[in-house]
Amino acid sequence: MVAGYGANKGLDKKVAEIYGWLAGQIREHNKLTGQCRACGKCCDFDGFDHRLFITGPELMYLTANLGDENVMPMTTSRCPYNIEGKCTVYEYRFAACRIFCCSADANFQSELSETVLKKLKSLCEEFQIPYRYNDLAFALNAFVDG
């Protein structure tokens, strides 16, 4: 998906800014509604009847922070970064992971997702990266397979 792009400090900074903005939006919303319990159940996508999609800038951000050699393929329906019920890439997790909360308002999550996708798409345009919105398994496996 994004193999060969390498780290881009400008892009990484802008993705981090989007994630920071997102954290503020979620924090404000959670004051009214409660927050994610970090139970990890939603990381088993088939078991939770859930799919997670990511964009190129998000995968690039993850790989810039983990290193290409630490990107894991997704061989089951569970996110490979959820180990023993805990997210091992929590600081670098994707926007959809940050937004989704099984006990939160679906409308809020949907609107926030649309706003974040617009921001990520604009990064693709700014940095001349093809915009792709792919299923997590496809994106991780394509990256690992090169």
TAVEN-V176485 format. One line per field, one symbol per residue. psi: psi as a letter, one per 30 degrees, with the letter a starting at -180 (. if undefined). burial: # if it has 9 or more other C-alpha atoms within 8 Angstrom, else .. A space follows every 50 residues. Layout:
BEGIN
psi: ???
burial: ???
END
This chain:
BEGIN
psi: egkfelkjeeeeeeeeeeeeeeeeeeeeefeffllkfhffeffieeffhk kkklleeeeeeeeefekefgkkljfafkkffjkhgkkfhefglleeeeek kfgljeeeeeeeeeeeeeeeeeeeeeghkkkkjlkeeeeeeeeef.
burial: ......#...##.##..##..##..#..##.....#...#.#######.# .#############.##...####..####.#...##.....####.##. ...#....#..##..#..###.###...#.#..####.######..
END
